[in-house]
């Protein structure tokens, strides 16, 4: 087993700010032309003369304009809105850009592109981050019962169309070609029953349990499992799948150059494939760690990814201990965890996420308290409470107003409470 590639595979973030008037005018004209021609069109946009592809239709979420800056670029979705306090933009950086340029340069390129097409950025909020690790593997096959996760974690399964041959090796060397250290390390001795690649579902309430305790729903395309997805977005997901098969099916054969193995190598060695372990963190999961800005991402994304592979594990069962929570990790998972620890050490904080969340919660509480004090002072004046009676009388009148507005499940207060609970989900 050999590590071929690792790095961020998807980065998406929302933008606060707005297009300049001249940019909106250009995009309106371009979209109208694209509609008339019934196809996406290429135009020169912005004061720097950047060439972009303008889609003929918008995107869900109120985005009127969708702009593609190219294969090694990003997709930029923008609203037809001039109010800079609003979140009027959304950027998704392509996997190609991240593979070639890596995270920092790809992100800087994306922000530069947004500015050049006439969007004034006032703030950035990360929405999704995916990290992938690609291994060259020999005849690994997924065993769904070997996954250990909280039983409320949603599981999805796809099945391989044709079963692979049954060759296995025992101990393979893995070289950290994309890690901080170039020192290779050996997997533990012993055969492994491994992996290959994602989609259909299962849930149950309770504590940590093996997958055989969870109802399974699968898409059958043969006898062998093709891939597994654990978790849901916008929370977290861990996905294991046959990346080589996906690359061939989607005709993205430039990945063979990234891996350093030509397609012909796999034709000559049919049991060999590229197994990808992909960890995804959506907006909800990032929020648990207080990740919003680029600075937050650079200091804590390692915590997010490492925690995901600790709470969702792939094990190698043995006959000496039937408790799945104590089963040893499968060699693949040992490599995944070690790689994340080494590679993302500079992006890992020693501060626990609970510390960050408690600080955010306390700050928000202080902000609300300040608003409440200001509002109660104004309420006292409007309700003609004499200054000498405020301390005694004000709580009574506020309580009365609350009871009047909180009667019934569909009252305005409980609707506002429900929205606040979703918005302040820490």
ABEGO torsion letter per residue (X at the ends): XBBABBEBABBBBBBBEBBBAAAAAAAAAAAAAAAAAGBBBBBBBEAAGBBBBBBABBBBGGBABBBBAEAABBBBBBBBBABAABBABBBBBBAAAAAAAEAAAAAAAAAAAAAAAGBBBABBBBABBBBBBBBBBBGBBBBAAABBBBAABBBBBBBBABBBBABBBABBBBBBAABABABBBBBBBEBBABBAXXBBBBBBBEBBBBAAABBBBBBBAEABBABBBBEBOABBBBBBBBAAAAAAAAGBAAAAAAAGBBAAAAAABAABBBBBBBBBBBAAAAAAAGBABAAAAAAAAAAAAAAAAAABBBBBBBAABABAAABBBBAAAAAAAAAAAAAAAAABBABBAAAAAAAAAAAAAAAAAAAAAAAAAAAAAAAGBBAAAAAAAAAAAAAAAAAAAABEAABAAAAAAAAAAAAABX
